[in-house]
């Protein structure tokens, strides 16, 4: 099934993602302009088709985050280890870049949560993964919006603080 996530981000434009479909079958990012009630035309623009593998994501989920004219998000799969990525793309569809490819294991998270929503404070993005980390129970991470300074900032332990964070 295709999952579509919508977020009203600016003016009359909706930005969203599909978890499958597109040129490679791994999901898309799109923009839909919705006209005013007075009139105008509705337009749909495909901004990006995910390609999977190293340097690409697969199965985007959660909400897109807008900062200026840049959208940020995560994919559940894709990247070199197929454990998900953090990405950015311009609202006009240019500048797609993978900021981090999750590797899993004790040193990194894996599989950003199905309800993934990044948070932004200044120039730092924060999010969670349902797996990976020192105990295999998920992580909290941070990364700068330019892709630098990625850090795993918490490992869930299970018995004392829970496991597999869900958004």
C-alpha positions in Angstrom: 0.0 0.0 0.0 1.1 3.5 -0.7 1.2 5.8 2.3 1.0 9.5 1.6 1.9 12.1 4.3 0.7 15.6 3.9 1.9 18.8 5.6 0.6 22.3 5.0 3.8 24.1 5.0 3.5 27.5 3.2 0.8 29.5 1.5 -1.2 27.5 -0.9 1.4 24.7 -1.3 1.1 21.3 0.2 4.3 19.1 0.3 4.1 15.4 0.8 5.7 12.0 0.3 4.6 8.6 -1.0 6.1 5.5 0.5 6.3 3.8 -2.9 5.9 4.5 -6.6 7.9 7.0 -8.6 10.6 6.3 -11.2 12.2 3.6 -9.1 9.3 2.3 -7.0 10.8 3.6 -3.7 8.7 6.6 -3.1 8.4 10.3 -4.0 8.4 13.8 -2.7 5.8 16.1 -4.3 4.3 19.6 -4.2 0.6 20.4 -4.8 -0.5 23.9 -5.3 -4.1 24.4 -4.3 -5.8 27.5 -5.7 -7.8 29.9 -3.7 -11.5 29.5 -3.3 -12.0 32.3 -5.8 -10.3 30.4 -8.7 -7.0 29.4 -10.2 -5.6 26.1 -11.2 -4.4 23.1 -9.2 -0.9 21.9 -10.1 1.0 18.9 -9.1 4.8 18.8 -9.2 7.0 15.7 -8.7 10.0 17.0 -6.8 12.0 13.8 -6.3 11.9 10.0 -6.9 13.8 8.0 -4.3 16.4 5.6 -5.8 17.3 3.5 -2.8 20.9 2.2 -2.3 23.9 4.2 -1.3 23.3 8.0 -1.6 19.5 7.5 -1.9 16.6 6.8 0.4 13.7 4.3 0.2 10.2 4.4 1.7 10.0 7.9 3.1 7.7 8.2 6.1 6.6 10.9 8.5 6.3 14.6 8.0 8.5 16.9 6.0 10.1 19.8 8.0 10.4 23.2 6.3 13.2 25.6 7.1 13.4 28.6 4.8 13.2 27.1 1.3 14.5 23.6 2.3 12.6 20.5 3.2 14.1 17.9 5.6 12.9 14.3 6.2 13.8 10.7 6.7 13.3 7.4 4.9 12.7 4.1 6.6 15.1 2.2 4.3 17.8 3.0 1.7 21.4 4.2 2.1 24.5 2.0 2.0 23.3 -0.3 4.8 19.6 -0.1 3.8 18.7 1.2 7.3 17.4 4.6 6.3 18.6 8.1 5.6 18.2 11.8 6.6 17.7 14.0 3.5 17.2 17.6 2.4 15.7 19.0 -0.8 14.7 22.5 -2.0 11.0 23.4 -2.2 11.6 23.7 -6.0 13.0 20.1 -6.2 16.6 21.1 -6.5 19.5 20.3 -4.2 18.5 16.8 -3.1 21.2 15.5 -0.7 21.5 12.7 1.8 22.8 14.1 5.1 23.3 10.8 6.8 23.0 7.1 6.0 22.1 5.1 9.1 24.4 2.1 9.7 22.9 0.5 12.8 24.9 -1.5 15.3 26.0 0.0 18.6 27.4 3.2 17.1 24.3 4.4 15.1 20.6 4.2 14.9 18.7 2.3 12.3 15.2 2.5 10.7 13.8 6.0 11.6 10.4 5.5 13.1 7.3 5.1 10.9 5.9 8.2 12.5 9.2 10.1 12.0 9.1 13.8 12.4 12.3 15.8 12.7 12.5 18.7 15.1 14.6 21.8 14.4 16.4 24.0 17.0 18.6 26.7 15.4 20.6 24.7 12.7 20.3 21.3 14.5 17.8 18.6 13.5 16.7 16.0 16.0 15.0 12.7 15.5 14.6 9.0 16.6 15.3 5.6 15.3 13.4 2.4 16.4 16.5 0.2 16.3 20.2 0.3 16.6 22.3 1.9 19.4 24.2 0.3 22.2 21.3 -1.8 23.3 19.6 -2.4 20.0 16.5 -0.6 21.3 16.6 2.6 19.3 18.3 6.0 19.5 17.9 9.8 19.6 20.1 11.6 17.1 21.1 15.1 16.1 22.7 16.5 12.9 23.3 20.0 11.6 21.2 21.1 8.6 24.3 21.1 6.4 24.9 17.4 7.2 27.8 17.9 9.6 28.1 16.9 13.3 25.9 13.8 13.3 25.7 12.4 16.8 23.8 9.6 18.5 22.8 11.4 21.7 20.8 8.7 23.5 20.6 4.9 23.5 17.3 3.5 24.8 18.0 0.8 27.4 14.5 -0.8 27.6 14.0 -1.6 31.2 14.7 1.9 32.6 13.7 4.3 29.7 11.8 2.4 27.1 12.6 1.1 23.7 11.7 1.5 20.0 10.6 5.2 20.1 7.7 6.0 18.0 7.9 9.6 17.0 
